[in-house]
Amino acid sequence: MRRAILTLLFVAAAGSASAEERYINIGNDRVKLLACFNEVMVPAKYSVKKVLMEPARQAYVKRSTGRVELVEYPAVYREERTLVEASYKLMKPIPCN
C-alpha cells in the first residue's frame, strides 16, 4: 500500500514538474499563459431565391446584308437574399510557441 502511494506521488510530482508554465507581461501585470487561439472569421450564410424579371424570348433580327436571323435572349432573374446565419468569429486553438 505504501509503495502504491509513493508511486502515485512520484508520478504526480513528475507530471507537474514537466508541465511548462509560461508567463507573459500585459501592461504592468505578469499573467500566466493558459492557451493560444487564432481568430477565424466565419462568413454569413444566406438563402438565395431567384425571381424572374423577364422570361426568355426569341426574336427575328434583320441584318444589313438582308439576312434574317432568329436569335434567343436569355431569361433575366434577380436574386433575393435572406440572412440565415450572421457572420461570427471562431476561436481556433493553436500551439503556443
C-alpha distances in whole Angstrom, upper triangle without the diagonal:
4,5,5,6,9,10,11,13,14,16,17,19,20,21,23,24,26,28,31,32,36,39,42,45,47,50,49,45,42,40,37,38,36,38,41,44,47,50,51,54,55,58,60,61,64,66,69,72,75,78,82,84,87,87,88,92,94,97,100,101,104,104,107,108,109,106,104,100,98,95,92,90,86,85,84,80,79,75,73,70,68,64,61,58,59,58,54,52,49,46,44,41,42,40,40,41
4,5,5,6,9,10,11,12,14,15,17,18,20,21,22,24,26,29,31,35,37,41,43,46,48,47,43,40,39,36,37,35,37,40,43,47,49,51,54,55,59,60,61,65,67,70,73,76,79,83,85,88,88,89,93,95,98,101,102,105,105,108,109,110,107,105,101,99,96,93,91,87,86,84,81,79,76,74,71,68,65,62,59,59,58,54,52,49,46,44,41,41,39,39,40
4,5,5,6,9,10,11,12,14,15,16,18,20,21,22,25,28,30,33,36,40,43,45,48,47,43,40,38,35,36,34,36,39,42,45,48,50,53,54,57,59,60,64,66,69,72,75,78,82,84,87,87,87,91,94,97,100,100,103,103,106,106,108,105,103,99,97,94,91,89,85,84,83,80,78,74,73,70,68,64,61,58,59,57,54,51,48,45,43,40,40,37,37,38
4,5,5,6,9,10,11,12,14,15,16,18,20,21,23,26,28,32,34,38,41,43,46,45,42,39,36,33,34,32,33,37,39,42,45,47,50,51,54,56,57,60,62,65,68,72,75,78,81,83,83,84,88,90,93,96,97,100,100,103,103,104,101,100,96,94,91,88,86,82,81,80,76,75,71,70,66,64,61,58,55,55,54,50,48,45,42,40,37,37,35,35,36
4,5,5,6,9,10,11,12,14,15,17,18,20,21,25,26,30,32,36,39,41,44,43,39,36,34,31,32,30,32,35,38,41,44,46,49,50,54,55,56,60,62,65,68,71,75,78,80,83,83,84,88,90,93,96,97,100,100,103,104,105,102,100,96,94,91,88,86,82,81,79,76,74,71,69,66,63,60,57,54,54,53,49,47,44,40,39,36,36,34,34,35
4,5,5,6,9,10,10,12,14,15,16,18,20,23,25,29,31,35,38,40,43,42,38,35,33,30,31,30,32,35,38,41,44,46,50,50,54,56,57,61,63,66,69,72,76,79,81,84,84,85,89,91,94,97,98,101,100,103,104,105,102,101,97,95,91,88,87,83,82,80,77,75,72,70,67,65,61,59,55,55,53,50,47,44,41,39,36,36,33,33,34
4,5,5,6,9,10,11,12,14,15,16,19,22,24,28,30,34,37,39,43,42,38,35,33,29,30,28,30,33,36,39,42,44,47,48,52,54,55,58,61,64,67,70,73,76,79,81,82,82,86,88,91,94,95,98,98,100,101,102,99,98,94,92,88,86,84,80,79,78,75,73,69,68,64,62,59,56,53,53,51,48,45,42,39,37,34,34,31,31,32
4,5,5,6,9,10,11,12,14,15,17,20,22,26,28,32,35,37,40,39,36,32,30,27,27,26,27,31,33,37,39,41,45,45,49,51,52,55,58,61,64,67,70,74,76,79,79,80,83,86,89,92,92,96,95,98,99,100,97,95,92,89,86,83,81,78,76,75,72,70,66,65,61,59,56,53,50,50,48,45,42,39,36,35,31,31,29,29,30
4,5,5,6,9,10,11,12,14,16,19,20,24,26,30,33,35,38,37,33,30,28,25,26,25,27,30,33,37,39,42,45,46,50,52,53,56,59,62,65,68,72,75,77,80,80,81,85,87,90,93,94,97,96,99,100,101,98,97,93,91,88,85,83,79,78,76,73,71,67,66,62,60,57,54,51,51,49,45,42,39,36,35,31,31,29,29,30
4,5,5,6,8,10,10,12,14,17,19,23,26,29,32,35,38,37,33,30,28,25,26,25,27,30,33,36,39,41,45,46,50,52,53,57,59,62,65,69,72,75,77,80,80,81,85,87,90,93,93,96,96,98,99,100,98,96,92,90,87,84,82,79,77,76,73,71,67,66,63,61,57,55,51,51,49,46,43,39,36,35,31,31,28,27,28
4,5,5,6,9,10,11,12,16,18,22,25,28,32,34,37,36,33,29,27,24,24,22,24,27,30,33,36,38,42,43,46,48,50,53,56,59,62,65,68,71,74,76,77,77,81,83,86,89,89,93,92,95,96,97,94,93,89,87,83,80,79,75,74,73,69,68,64,63,59,57,54,51,48,48,46,43,40,36,33,31,28,28,25,25,26
4,5,5,6,9,10,11,14,16,20,22,26,29,31,34,33,30,27,24,21,21,20,22,25,28,32,34,37,40,41,45,47,48,52,54,57,60,64,67,70,72,75,76,76,80,83,85,88,89,92,91,94,95,96,93,92,88,86,83,80,78,74,73,71,68,66,62,61,58,56,52,50,46,46,44,40,38,34,31,30,26,26,24,24,25
4,5,5,6,9,10,13,15,18,21,24,27,30,33,32,28,25,23,20,21,20,22,25,29,32,35,37,41,42,46,48,50,54,56,59,62,66,69,72,74,77,77,78,82,84,87,90,90,93,93,95,96,98,95,93,90,88,84,81,79,76,75,73,70,68,64,63,59,57,54,52,48,48,45,42,39,36,32,31,27,27,24,23,24
4,6,5,6,9,12,14,18,21,24,27,30,33,32,29,26,24,20,21,20,21,24,28,31,34,36,40,41,45,47,49,53,55,58,61,64,68,71,73,76,76,77,80,83,85,88,88,91,91,93,94,96,93,91,88,86,82,80,78,74,73,72,69,67,63,62,58,57,53,51,48,47,45,41,38,35,31,30,26,25,22,22,22
4,5,5,6,10,12,16,19,22,26,28,31,31,28,24,22,18,18,17,18,21,24,28,31,33,36,38,41,44,45,49,51,54,58,61,64,67,69,72,73,73,77,79,82,85,85,88,88,90,91,92,90,88,84,83,79,76,74,71,70,68,65,63,59,58,55,53,50,47,44,43,41,38,34,31,28,26,23,22,19,19,20
4,6,5,8,10,13,16,20,23,25,28,28,24,21,19,15,16,15,17,20,23,27,30,32,36,37,41,43,45,49,51,54,58,61,64,67,69,72,73,74,77,80,82,85,85,88,88,90,91,93,90,89,85,83,80,77,75,71,70,68,65,63,59,58,54,53,49,47,43,43,40,37,34,31,27,26,22,22,19,18,19
4,6,8,9,13,16,19,23,25,28,27,24,21,19,16,16,16,18,21,25,28,31,34,37,39,43,45,47,51,54,56,60,63,66,69,71,74,75,75,79,81,84,87,87,90,89,91,92,94,91,90,86,84,81,78,76,73,72,70,67,65,61,60,56,55,51,49,46,45,42,39,35,33,29,28,24,23,20,18,19
4,6,9,12,16,19,23,25,28,28,25,21,20,16,16,15,17,19,23,26,29,31,35,37,41,43,45,49,51,54,58,61,64,67,69,71,72,73,76,78,81,84,84,87,86,88,89,91,88,87,83,81,78,75,73,70,69,67,64,62,59,58,54,53,49,47,44,43,41,37,34,31,27,25,22,20,17,16,16
4,6,10,13,16,20,22,26,25,22,19,17,13,12,12,13,16,19,23,26,28,32,33,37,40,42,45,48,51,55,57,61,64,66,68,69,70,73,76,78,81,81,84,83,86,87,88,86,84,81,79,75,73,70,67,66,64,61,59,56,55,51,50,46,44,41,40,37,34,30,27,24,22,18,17,14,13,14
4,6,10,13,17,19,23,23,20,16,14,11,10,10,12,14,18,21,24,27,31,33,36,39,41,45,48,51,54,57,60,63,65,68,69,69,73,75,78,80,80,83,82,84,85,87,85,83,80,78,75,72,70,66,65,64,61,58,55,54,50,49,45,44,40,39,36,33,29,27,23,21,18,16,13,11,12
4,7,10,14,16,19,19,16,12,11,7,7,8,11,13,17,20,23,26,30,32,36,38,40,44,47,50,54,56,60,63,64,67,68,69,72,75,77,80,80,83,82,84,86,87,85,84,80,78,75,72,69,66,65,63,60,58,54,53,50,48,44,43,39,38,35,31,28,26,22,21,18,17,14,11,12
4,7,10,13,16,16,14,10,9,6,5,8,10,12,15,18,21,24,28,30,34,36,39,43,46,49,52,55,58,61,62,65,67,67,71,73,76,78,78,81,80,82,83,85,83,81,78,76,73,70,68,64,63,61,58,56,53,52,48,47,43,42,38,36,33,30,26,24,20,20,17,15,13,10,10
4,7,10,13,13,10,6,5,4,5,9,11,13,16,19,21,25,28,31,34,37,39,43,46,49,53,55,58,61,62,65,67,68,71,74,76,79,78,81,80,82,84,85,83,82,79,77,73,71,68,65,64,61,59,56,53,52,48,46,43,42,38,36,33,30,26,25,21,21,18,17,15,12,12
4,7,10,10,8,6,6,6,6,10,12,12,15,18,20,23,26,29,32,35,38,41,45,47,51,54,56,59,60,63,65,66,69,72,74,77,76,79,78,80,81,83,81,80,77,75,71,69,66,63,62,59,57,54,51,50,46,45,41,40,37,34,31,28,24,23,20,20,18,17,16,12,13
4,6,7,6,5,6,9,10,13,15,15,17,19,21,25,27,30,33,36,39,42,46,48,52,54,57,60,61,64,66,67,70,72,74,77,77,79,78,80,82,84,82,81,77,76,72,70,67,64,63,60,57,54,51,50,47,45,42,41,38,35,32,29,25,25,22,23,21,20,19,15,16
4,6,5,6,7,10,11,14,15,15,17,18,19,23,25,28,31,33,37,40,43,46,49,52,54,58,58,61,63,64,68,70,72,75,74,77,76,78,80,82,80,79,75,74,70,68,65,62,60,58,55,52,49,47,44,43,39,39,35,32,30,26,23,23,20,22,20,20,20,16,18
4,6,8,10,13,14,17,19,18,20,22,22,26,27,31,33,35,39,42,45,48,51,54,56,59,60,63,65,66,69,72,74,76,76,78,78,79,81,83,81,80,77,75,72,69,66,63,62,59,56,53,50,49,45,44,41,41,37,34,32,28,26,26,23,25,24,24,23,20,21
4,7,10,13,15,18,20,21,23,25,25,29,31,34,37,39,42,45,49,51,55,57,59,63,63,66,68,70,73,76,77,80,79,82,81,83,85,87,85,84,81,79,75,73,70,67,66,63,60,57,54,52,49,48,44,44,40,37,35,32,29,29,26,28,26,26,25,22,23
4,6,10,12,15,17,18,21,23,24,28,30,33,36,37,41,44,47,50,53,56,59,62,63,66,68,69,72,75,77,80,79,82,82,83,85,87,85,84,80,79,75,72,69,66,65,62,59,56,53,52,48,47,43,42,39,36,34,30,27,27,24,26,24,24,23,20,21
4,7,10,13,15,16,19,22,23,27,30,33,36,38,41,44,48,50,54,57,59,63,63,67,68,69,73,75,78,80,80,83,82,84,86,87,85,84,81,79,75,73,70,67,65,63,60,57,54,52,49,47,44,43,39,37,34,31,27,27,23,24,22,22,21,17,18
4,6,9,12,14,16,19,21,25,27,30,33,35,38,42,45,48,51,54,57,60,61,64,66,67,70,73,75,78,78,81,80,82,84,86,83,82,79,77,73,70,68,64,63,61,58,55,51,50,46,45,41,40,36,34,32,28,25,24,20,21,19,19,18,15,17
4,6,9,12,15,18,20,24,27,29,33,35,37,41,44,47,51,54,56,60,61,64,65,67,70,73,75,78,78,81,80,82,84,85,83,82,78,76,73,70,67,64,63,60,57,54,51,50,46,44,41,39,36,34,31,28,24,23,19,20,17,17,15,12,14
4,6,8,11,15,17,20,23,26,29,32,35,38,41,44,48,51,53,57,58,61,62,63,67,69,72,75,74,77,77,79,80,82,80,78,75,73,69,67,64,61,59,57,54,52,48,47,43,42,38,37,33,31,29,25,21,20,16,16,13,13,12,9,11
4,7,10,14,16,19,22,25,28,30,33,36,39,42,46,49,52,55,57,60,61,62,65,68,71,74,73,77,76,78,80,81,79,77,74,72,68,65,63,59,58,56,53,50,47,45,42,40,36,35,31,30,27,23,20,18,14,14,11,12,11,9,12
4,7,10,13,16,19,21,25,27,30,33,36,39,43,46,49,52,54,56,58,58,62,65,67,70,70,73,72,75,76,78,75,74,70,68,65,62,59,56,55,53,50,47,44,43,39,37,34,32,28,27,24,21,17,15,11,11,8,8,8,7,11
4,7,10,13,16,19,22,25,28,31,35,37,41,43,46,50,51,54,55,56,59,62,64,67,67,70,69,71,73,74,72,71,67,65,62,59,56,53,52,50,47,44,41,40,37,35,32,31,27,25,22,19,15,13,9,9,6,6,6,6,9
4,6,9,13,15,19,21,24,28,31,33,37,40,43,46,47,50,51,52,56,58,61,63,63,66,66,68,69,71,69,67,64,62,58,55,53,49,48,46,43,41,37,36,33,32,28,27,23,22,19,15,11,9,6,5,4,5,8,8,12
4,6,10,12,16,19,22,25,29,31,34,37,40,43,44,47,48,49,52,55,57,60,60,63,62,64,66,67,65,64,60,58,55,52,49,46,45,43,40,38,35,34,30,29,26,25,22,20,16,14,10,8,6,5,6,6,10,11,13
4,7,10,13,16,19,22,26,28,32,34,37,40,41,44,46,46,50,53,55,58,57,61,60,62,64,65,63,61,58,56,53,50,47,44,43,40,37,35,31,31,27,26,23,22,19,16,13,10,6,6,5,6,9,10,13,14,17
4,6,10,13,15,19,22,24,28,31,34,37,38,41,42,43,46,49,51,54,54,57,57,59,61,62,60,58,55,53,49,46,43,40,39,37,34,32,28,28,24,23,20,19,16,14,11,9,6,5,6,7,10,12,15,17,19
4,6,9,12,16,19,21,25,28,30,34,35,38,39,40,43,46,48,51,51,54,54,56,58,59,57,55,52,50,46,43,41,37,36,34,31,28,25,24,20,20,17,16,13,11,7,6,5,6,9,10,14,15,19,20,23
4,7,9,13,16,18,22,25,28,31,32,35,36,37,41,44,46,49,49,53,53,55,57,58,55,53,50,48,44,41,38,35,34,31,28,26,22,22,18,17,14,13,10,9,6,5,6,7,10,11,15,17,21,23,25
4,7,10,13,15,19,21,24,27,29,32,33,34,38,40,43,46,46,49,49,52,53,54,52,50,47,45,41,38,35,32,30,28,25,22,19,18,14,14,11,11,9,7,5,7,9,11,14,15,19,21,25,26,29
4,7,10,13,16,19,22,25,26,30,31,32,36,39,42,45,45,48,49,51,53,54,52,49,46,44,40,37,34,31,29,26,23,20,16,15,11,11,7,8,6,5,4,8,11,13,16,18,22,24,28,29,32
4,7,10,13,16,19,23,24,27,29,30,34,37,39,43,43,47,47,50,52,52,50,48,44,42,38,35,32,28,26,24,21,18,15,13,10,9,6,5,5,7,7,11,14,15,19,20,24,26,30,32,34
4,6,10,13,16,19,21,24,25,27,30,34,36,40,40,44,45,48,49,50,47,45,41,39,35,32,29,26,23,21,17,15,11,10,6,5,5,5,7,9,10,14,17,19,22,24,27,30,33,35,38
4,7,10,13,16,19,22,23,24,28,32,34,38,39,43,43,47,48,48,46,43,40,37,34,30,27,24,21,19,16,13,10,8,6,5,6,6,9,12,14,17,20,22,26,27,30,33,36,39,41
4,7,10,13,15,18,19,21,25,28,31,34,35,39,40,43,44,44,42,39,36,33,30,26,24,20,17,15,12,10,6,6,5,7,9,10,13,15,16,20,23,24,28,29,33,35,39,41,43
4,6,10,13,15,16,18,22,25,28,32,33,37,38,41,43,43,40,37,34,31,28,24,22,18,15,13,10,8,6,5,6,8,12,12,16,18,20,23,27,28,32,33,37,39,42,45,47
4,7,9,12,12,15,18,22,24,28,29,33,34,37,39,39,36,34,30,27,24,21,18,14,11,10,6,6,5,6,9,12,15,16,19,21,23,26,30,31,35,36,39,41,45,47,49
4,6,9,11,13,17,20,23,27,28,32,33,36,38,38,36,33,30,27,24,20,17,14,11,9,5,5,6,7,11,13,17,18,22,23,25,29,32,34,38,39,43,44,48,50,52
4,6,7,10,13,17,19,23,25,28,30,33,35,34,32,29,26,23,20,17,14,11,7,6,5,7,9,11,14,17,20,22,25,27,29,32,36,37,41,42,46,47,51,53,55
4,7,10,12,16,18,22,23,26,28,31,33,33,31,28,25,22,19,16,13,11,8,5,5,7,10,12,16,18,22,24,27,28,30,34,37,39,43,44,47,49,53,55,57
4,7,9,12,14,18,19,23,25,28,30,29,27,24,22,19,16,13,10,9,6,5,7,10,13,15,19,22,25,27,31,32,33,37,40,42,46,46,50,52,55,57,59
4,6,10,13,17,18,22,24,28,29,28,26,23,20,17,14,11,9,7,5,6,9,12,15,17,21,23,27,29,32,33,35,38,41,43,47,47,51,52,56,58,60
4,7,10,14,16,20,22,25,26,25,23,20,17,13,11,7,6,5,4,7,10,14,17,20,23,26,29,31,34,35,36,40,43,44,48,48,52,53,56,59,60
4,7,10,13,16,19,22,24,22,20,16,14,10,9,6,5,7,7,10,14,17,20,23,26,29,33,34,37,39,40,43,46,48,51,52,55,56,60,62,64
4,7,10,13,16,19,20,19,16,13,10,7,6,4,6,9,11,14,17,20,24,27,30,33,36,38,41,42,43,46,49,51,54,54,58,59,62,64,66
4,6,10,13,16,18,16,14,10,8,6,6,6,8,11,13,16,19,23,26,29,32,35,39,40,43,44,45,49,52,53,57,57,60,61,65,67,68
4,7,10,13,14,12,10,6,6,5,6,9,11,15,17,19,23,26,29,33,36,39,42,44,47,48,49,52,55,56,60,60,63,64,67,70,71
4,6,10,11,10,8,6,5,6,7,10,12,16,18,20,24,27,30,33,36,40,43,45,47,48,49,52,55,56,60,60,63,64,67,69,70
4,7,8,6,6,4,6,9,10,14,15,19,22,24,27,30,34,37,40,43,46,48,51,52,52,56,58,60,63,63,66,67,70,72,73
4,5,5,5,6,8,11,12,15,17,20,23,25,29,31,35,38,41,44,47,49,52,52,52,56,58,59,63,63,66,66,69,71,72
4,5,7,9,11,15,16,19,20,24,27,28,32,34,38,41,44,47,50,52,54,55,55,58,60,62,65,65,68,68,71,73,74
4,6,9,11,15,16,20,22,25,28,30,34,36,40,43,46,49,52,54,56,57,57,60,62,64,67,66,70,70,73,75,75
4,6,10,13,15,19,21,25,28,30,33,36,40,43,46,49,52,54,57,57,57,61,63,65,68,68,71,71,74,76,77
4,6,10,12,16,19,22,25,27,31,34,37,41,44,47,50,52,54,55,55,59,61,62,65,65,68,69,72,74,74
4,7,10,13,16,19,22,25,28,31,35,38,41,44,47,49,52,53,53,57,59,60,64,63,67,67,70,73,73
4,6,10,13,16,19,22,25,29,32,35,38,41,44,46,48,49,50,53,55,57,60,60,63,64,67,69,70
4,7,10,13,16,19,23,26,29,32,35,38,42,43,46,47,48,51,53,55,58,58,61,62,65,68,68
4,7,10,13,16,19,23,26,29,32,35,38,40,42,43,44,47,50,51,54,54,58,58,62,64,65
4,6,9,12,16,19,22,26,28,32,35,36,39,40,41,44,47,48,51,51,55,56,59,61,62
4,7,9,13,16,19,22,25,29,32,33,36,37,38,41,44,45,49,49,52,53,57,59,60
4,6,10,13,16,19,22,25,28,30,32,34,34,38,40,42,45,45,49,50,53,56,57
4,7,10,13,16,19,22,26,27,30,31,32,36,39,40,44,44,48,49,53,55,57
4,7,10,13,16,20,23,25,28,29,30,34,36,38,42,42,46,47,51,53,55
4,7,10,13,16,19,21,24,25,27,30,33,35,39,39,43,45,48,50,52
4,7,10,13,16,19,21,22,24,27,30,32,36,37,41,42,46,48,50
4,6,10,13,15,18,19,20,24,27,29,33,34,37,39,43,45,47
4,7,10,12,15,16,19,22,26,28,31,33,37,39,42,44,47
4,7,9,12,13,15,18,22,24,28,29,33,35,39,41,43
4,6,9,11,13,17,21,23,26,28,32,34,38,40,42
4,6,7,10,13,17,19,23,25,28,31,35,36,39
4,7,10,13,16,18,21,23,27,29,33,35,38
4,7,9,13,14,18,20,23,26,30,32,34
4,6,10,13,16,19,22,25,29,30,33
4,7,10,13,16,19,22,25,27,29
4,7,10,13,16,19,22,24,26
4,7,9,13,15,19,20,23
4,6,10,12,16,18,21
4,6,9,13,14,17
4,6,10,12,15
4,7,9,12
4,6,9
4,6
4
